Amino acid sequence: MSDGGDFFTELHPQVAEVLGIAVLQLLAERREPSREALLEVIQVLWQEGDADLPVELAIDVLSIK
């Protein structure tokens, strides 16, 4: 049985992709890529029903203060 590190190692590129898409969206809208703006864009692009684990992890990471 493998440890949880493998799980997060596999998800890391997907979480980075979610964050990258959000940053590109903000840049296209000529908005400052702040934590709050990233959260807003992610929540708009991936509605509750469409959110998968990488999206939820990206939101969790941005929500940590």
N, CA, C and O atoms as CSV, one atom per row, in Angstrom:
chain,resi,resn,atom,element,x,y,z
A,1,MET,N,N,0.844,-1.188,0.000
A,1,MET,CA,C,0.000,0.000,0.000
A,1,MET,C,C,0.883,1.243,0.000
A,1,MET,O,O,1.840,1.324,0.770
A,2,SER,N,N,0.572,2.193,-0.843
A,2,SER,CA,C,1.372,3.409,-0.928
A,2,SER,C,C,0.856,4.461,0.047
A,2,SER,O,O,-0.282,4.400,0.512
A,3,ASP,N,N,1.714,5.417,0.342
A,3,ASP,CA,C,1.298,6.484,1.263
A,3,ASP,C,C,0.518,7.567,0.523
A,3,ASP,O,O,0.411,7.528,-0.703
A,4,GLY,N,N,-0.020,8.520,1.254
A,4,GLY,CA,C,-0.818,9.595,0.667
A,4,GLY,C,C,-0.025,10.542,-0.207
A,4,GLY,O,O,-0.609,11.286,-0.995
A,5,GLY,N,N,1.312,10.531,-0.085
A,5,GLY,CA,C,2.149,11.412,-0.881
A,5,GLY,C,C,2.000,11.162,-2.368
A,5,GLY,O,O,2.019,12.102,-3.162
A,6,ASP,N,N,1.854,9.905,-2.753
A,6,ASP,CA,C,1.663,9.565,-4.164
A,6,ASP,C,C,0.371,10.160,-4.692
A,6,ASP,O,O,0.317,10.632,-5.828
A,7,PHE,N,N,-0.654,10.140,-3.884
A,7,PHE,CA,C,-1.960,10.679,-4.264
A,7,PHE,C,C,-1.841,12.158,-4.620
A,7,PHE,O,O,-2.320,12.589,-5.669
A,8,PHE,N,N,-1.203,12.933,-3.748
A,8,PHE,CA,C,-1.067,14.366,-3.989
A,8,PHE,C,C,-0.063,14.667,-5.090
A,8,PHE,O,O,-0.204,15.666,-5.795
A,9,THR,N,N,0.939,13.826,-5.248
A,9,THR,CA,C,1.898,14.001,-6.333
A,9,THR,C,C,1.201,13.861,-7.679
A,9,THR,O,O,1.509,14.596,-8.617
A,10,GLU,N,N,0.272,12.932,-7.779
A,10,GLU,CA,C,-0.476,12.732,-9.019
A,10,GLU,C,C,-1.458,13.870,-9.281
A,10,GLU,O,O,-1.704,14.215,-10.436
A,11,LEU,N,N,-2.020,14.456,-8.232
A,11,LEU,CA,C,-2.995,15.536,-8.390
A,11,LEU,C,C,-2.351,16.897,-8.613
A,11,LEU,O,O,-2.996,17.806,-9.136
A,12,HIS,N,N,-1.096,17.050,-8.228
A,12,HIS,CA,C,-0.427,18.350,-8.314
A,12,HIS,C,C,-0.521,18.984,-9.700
A,12,HIS,O,O,-0.877,20.159,-9.790
A,13,PRO,N,N,-0.218,18.263,-10.790
A,13,PRO,CA,C,-0.323,18.895,-12.120
A,13,PRO,C,C,-1.744,19.337,-12.454
A,13,PRO,O,O,-1.928,20.346,-13.135
A,14,GLN,N,N,-2.736,18.610,-11.995
A,14,GLN,CA,C,-4.126,18.972,-12.275
A,14,GLN,C,C,-4.525,20.225,-11.503
A,14,GLN,O,O,-5.232,21.082,-12.033
A,15,VAL,N,N,-4.076,20.333,-10.256
A,15,VAL,CA,C,-4.357,21.531,-9.459
A,15,VAL,C,C,-3.648,22.730,-10.089
A,15,VAL,O,O,-4.221,23.815,-10.179
A,16,ALA,N,N,-2.408,22.534,-10.523
A,16,ALA,CA,C,-1.661,23.614,-11.175
A,16,ALA,C,C,-2.367,24.048,-12.463
A,16,ALA,O,O,-2.367,25.232,-12.800
A,17,GLU,N,N,-2.963,23.103,-13.179
A,17,GLU,CA,C,-3.694,23.445,-14.402
A,17,GLU,C,C,-4.916,24.309,-14.086
A,17,GLU,O,O,-5.189,25.278,-14.795
A,18,VAL,N,N,-5.650,23.964,-13.028
A,18,VAL,CA,C,-6.813,24.752,-12.619
A,18,VAL,C,C,-6.383,26.174,-12.282
A,18,VAL,O,O,-7.011,27.137,-12.724
A,19,LEU,N,N,-5.312,26.307,-11.501
A,19,LEU,CA,C,-4.820,27.631,-11.129
A,19,LEU,C,C,-4.329,28.398,-12.359
A,19,LEU,O,O,-4.559,29.602,-12.472
A,20,GLY,N,N,-3.657,27.709,-13.274
A,20,GLY,CA,C,-3.167,28.349,-14.484
A,20,GLY,C,C,-4.290,28.873,-15.361
A,20,GLY,O,O,-4.195,29.975,-15.901
A,21,ILE,N,N,-5.348,28.096,-15.506
A,21,ILE,CA,C,-6.498,28.535,-16.292
A,21,ILE,C,C,-7.123,29.774,-15.662
A,21,ILE,O,O,-7.513,30.705,-16.368
A,22,ALA,N,N,-7.219,29.785,-14.333
A,22,ALA,CA,C,-7.798,30.936,-13.639
A,22,ALA,C,C,-6.929,32.183,-13.842
A,22,ALA,O,O,-7.454,33.274,-14.066
A,23,VAL,N,N,-5.607,32.025,-13.765
A,23,VAL,CA,C,-4.700,33.164,-13.977
A,23,VAL,C,C,-4.845,33.693,-15.403
A,23,VAL,O,O,-4.925,34.903,-15.617
A,24,LEU,N,N,-4.879,32.787,-16.369
A,24,LEU,CA,C,-5.038,33.221,-17.771
A,24,LEU,C,C,-6.353,33.961,-17.970
A,24,LEU,O,O,-6.397,34.946,-18.708
A,25,GLN,N,N,-7.417,33.510,-17.333
A,25,GLN,CA,C,-8.709,34.184,-17.441
A,25,GLN,C,C,-8.631,35.599,-16.873
A,25,GLN,O,O,-9.144,36.546,-17.469
A,26,LEU,N,N,-7.988,35.733,-15.721
A,26,LEU,CA,C,-7.836,37.063,-15.122
A,26,LEU,C,C,-7.004,37.986,-16.013
A,26,LEU,O,O,-7.334,39.160,-16.178
A,27,LEU,N,N,-5.941,37.456,-16.576
A,27,LEU,CA,C,-5.108,38.269,-17.471
A,27,LEU,C,C,-5.878,38.675,-18.718
A,27,LEU,O,O,-5.727,39.797,-19.201
A,28,ALA,N,N,-6.700,37.777,-19.242
A,28,ALA,CA,C,-7.515,38.108,-20.413
A,28,ALA,C,C,-8.508,39.211,-20.096
A,28,ALA,O,O,-8.842,40.026,-20.957
A,29,GLU,N,N,-8.983,39.232,-18.846
A,29,GLU,CA,C,-9.920,40.268,-18.404
A,29,GLU,C,C,-9.196,41.510,-17.896
A,29,GLU,O,O,-9.835,42.463,-17.451
A,30,ARG,N,N,-7.862,41.504,-17.960
A,30,ARG,CA,C,-7.027,42.604,-17.481
A,30,ARG,C,C,-7.293,42.922,-16.003
A,30,ARG,O,O,-7.374,44.081,-15.596
A,31,ARG,N,N,-7.423,41.846,-15.223
A,31,ARG,CA,C,-7.623,41.982,-13.778
A,31,ARG,C,C,-6.373,41.521,-13.046
A,31,ARG,O,O,-5.626,40.677,-13.539
A,32,GLU,N,N,-6.157,42.076,-11.884
A,32,GLU,CA,C,-5.030,41.694,-11.037
A,32,GLU,C,C,-5.264,40.280,-10.489
A,32,GLU,O,O,-6.326,40.018,-9.924
A,33,PRO,N,N,-4.300,39.364,-10.643
A,33,PRO,CA,C,-4.489,37.994,-10.162
A,33,PRO,C,C,-4.268,37.856,-8.648
A,33,PRO,O,O,-3.266,37.291,-8.212
A,34,SER,N,N,-5.198,38.368,-7.867
A,34,SER,CA,C,-5.131,38.238,-6.411
A,34,SER,C,C,-5.763,36.907,-5.991
A,34,SER,O,O,-6.427,36.241,-6.784
A,35,ARG,N,N,-5.546,36.547,-4.760
A,35,ARG,CA,C,-6.130,35.310,-4.222
A,35,ARG,C,C,-7.654,35.340,-4.343
A,35,ARG,O,O,-8.266,34.355,-4.757
A,36,GLU,N,N,-8.256,36.458,-3.984
A,36,GLU,CA,C,-9.713,36.575,-4.030
A,36,GLU,C,C,-10.231,36.475,-5.460
A,36,GLU,O,O,-11.244,35.825,-5.719
A,37,ALA,N,N,-9.524,37.127,-6.389
A,37,ALA,CA,C,-9.936,37.078,-7.790
A,37,ALA,C,C,-9.795,35.667,-8.352
A,37,ALA,O,O,-10.646,35.216,-9.120
A,38,LEU,N,N,-8.722,34.968,-7.973
A,38,LEU,CA,C,-8.552,33.581,-8.421
A,38,LEU,C,C,-9.680,32.696,-7.905
A,38,LEU,O,O,-10.229,31.887,-8.652
A,39,LEU,N,N,-10.023,32.848,-6.642
A,39,LEU,CA,C,-11.138,32.079,-6.074
A,39,LEU,C,C,-12.430,32.340,-6.834
A,39,LEU,O,O,-13.176,31.414,-7.150
A,40,GLU,N,N,-12.681,33.599,-7.119
A,40,GLU,CA,C,-13.896,33.984,-7.833
A,40,GLU,C,C,-13.955,33.343,-9.221
A,40,GLU,O,O,-14.979,32.786,-9.615
A,41,VAL,N,N,-12.848,33.429,-9.952
A,41,VAL,CA,C,-12.812,32.869,-11.310
A,41,VAL,C,C,-12.979,31.355,-11.273
A,41,VAL,O,O,-13.723,30.795,-12.077
A,42,ILE,N,N,-12.299,30.694,-10.354
A,42,ILE,CA,C,-12.421,29.232,-10.263
A,42,ILE,C,C,-13.855,28.847,-9.954
A,42,ILE,O,O,-14.388,27.911,-10.550
A,43,GLN,N,N,-14.484,29.554,-9.034
A,43,GLN,CA,C,-15.865,29.225,-8.682
A,43,GLN,C,C,-16.823,29.482,-9.836
A,43,GLN,O,O,-17.821,28.776,-9.977
A,44,VAL,N,N,-16.535,30.480,-10.661
A,44,VAL,CA,C,-17.398,30.762,-11.818
A,44,VAL,C,C,-17.158,29.730,-12.923
A,44,VAL,O,O,-18.108,29.203,-13.502
A,45,LEU,N,N,-15.888,29.445,-13.212
A,45,LEU,CA,C,-15.582,28.519,-14.299
A,45,LEU,C,C,-16.012,27.090,-13.995
A,45,LEU,O,O,-16.473,26.368,-14.880
A,46,TRP,N,N,-15.858,26.690,-12.746
A,46,TRP,CA,C,-16.246,25.339,-12.348
A,46,TRP,C,C,-17.356,25.450,-11.320
A,46,TRP,O,O,-17.100,25.556,-10.120
A,47,GLN,N,N,-18.572,25.426,-11.795
A,47,GLN,CA,C,-19.733,25.513,-10.911
A,47,GLN,C,C,-19.748,24.309,-9.971
A,47,GLN,O,O,-19.106,23.297,-10.253
A,48,GLU,N,N,-20.471,24.411,-8.864
A,48,GLU,CA,C,-20.512,23.361,-7.845
A,48,GLU,C,C,-20.651,21.966,-8.432
A,48,GLU,O,O,-19.912,21.059,-8.047
A,49,GLY,N,N,-21.578,21.782,-9.349
A,49,GLY,CA,C,-21.820,20.458,-9.905
A,49,GLY,C,C,-20.676,19.945,-10.755
A,49,GLY,O,O,-20.499,18.735,-10.900
A,50,ASP,N,N,-19.888,20.866,-11.324
A,50,ASP,CA,C,-18.796,20.472,-12.213
A,50,ASP,C,C,-17.463,20.334,-11.485
A,50,ASP,O,O,-16.489,19.861,-12.070
A,51,ALA,N,N,-17.406,20.739,-10.225
A,51,ALA,CA,C,-16.144,20.747,-9.493
A,51,ALA,C,C,-15.679,19.318,-9.230
A,51,ALA,O,O,-16.435,18.483,-8.733
A,52,ASP,N,N,-14.414,19.056,-9.576
A,52,ASP,CA,C,-13.827,17.770,-9.274
A,52,ASP,C,C,-12.756,17.974,-8.206
A,52,ASP,O,O,-12.583,19.088,-7.712
A,53,LEU,N,N,-12.048,16.931,-7.851
A,53,LEU,CA,C,-11.095,17.014,-6.753
A,53,LEU,C,C,-9.997,18.054,-6.984
A,53,LEU,O,O,-9.703,18.812,-6.059
A,54,PRO,N,N,-9.371,18.136,-8.168
A,54,PRO,CA,C,-8.350,19.181,-8.353
A,54,PRO,C,C,-8.910,20.600,-8.170
A,54,PRO,O,O,-8.224,21.473,-7.638
A,55,VAL,N,N,-10.141,20.825,-8.607
A,55,VAL,CA,C,-10.769,22.141,-8.443
A,55,VAL,C,C,-10.986,22.420,-6.957
A,55,VAL,O,O,-10.690,23.515,-6.477
A,56,GLU,N,N,-11.498,21.438,-6.240
A,56,GLU,CA,C,-11.734,21.614,-4.803
A,56,GLU,C,C,-10.429,21.852,-4.057
A,56,GLU,O,O,-10.385,22.674,-3.141
A,57,LEU,N,N,-9.359,21.142,-4.435
A,57,LEU,CA,C,-8.061,21.351,-3.792
A,57,LEU,C,C,-7.503,22.734,-4.097
A,57,LEU,O,O,-6.916,23.368,-3.220
A,58,ALA,N,N,-7.675,23.212,-5.324
A,58,ALA,CA,C,-7.214,24.560,-5.670
A,58,ALA,C,C,-7.940,25.598,-4.821
A,58,ALA,O,O,-7.326,26.541,-4.321
A,59,ILE,N,N,-9.242,25.419,-4.664
A,59,ILE,CA,C,-10.026,26.335,-3.820
A,59,ILE,C,C,-9.554,26.272,-2.378
A,59,ILE,O,O,-9.417,27.301,-1.716
A,60,ASP,N,N,-9.306,25.060,-1.893
A,60,ASP,CA,C,-8.829,24.902,-0.513
A,60,ASP,C,C,-7.480,25.587,-0.313
A,60,ASP,O,O,-7.270,26.260,0.696
A,61,VAL,N,N,-6.565,25.418,-1.267
A,61,VAL,CA,C,-5.246,26.033,-1.159
A,61,VAL,C,C,-5.354,27.551,-1.123
A,61,VAL,O,O,-4.676,28.211,-0.336
A,62,LEU,N,N,-6.211,28.100,-1.982
A,62,LEU,CA,C,-6.367,29.562,-2.024
A,62,LEU,C,C,-7.112,30.099,-0.803
A,62,LEU,O,O,-6.982,31.276,-0.467
A,63,SER,N,N,-7.886,29.251,-0.143
A,63,SER,CA,C,-8.672,29.679,1.008
A,63,SER,C,C,-7.860,29.719,2.288
A,63,SER,O,O,-8.284,30.336,3.265
A,64,ILE,N,N,-6.710,29.079,2.305
A,64,ILE,CA,C,-5.844,29.065,3.498
A,64,ILE,C,C,-5.232,30.436,3.674
A,64,ILE,O,O,-4.658,30.994,2.739
A,65,LYS,N,N,-5.354,30.977,4.867
A,65,LYS,CA,C,-4.782,32.306,5.139
A,65,LYS,C,C,-3.661,32.208,6.118
A,65,LYS,O,O,-3.057,33.222,6.468
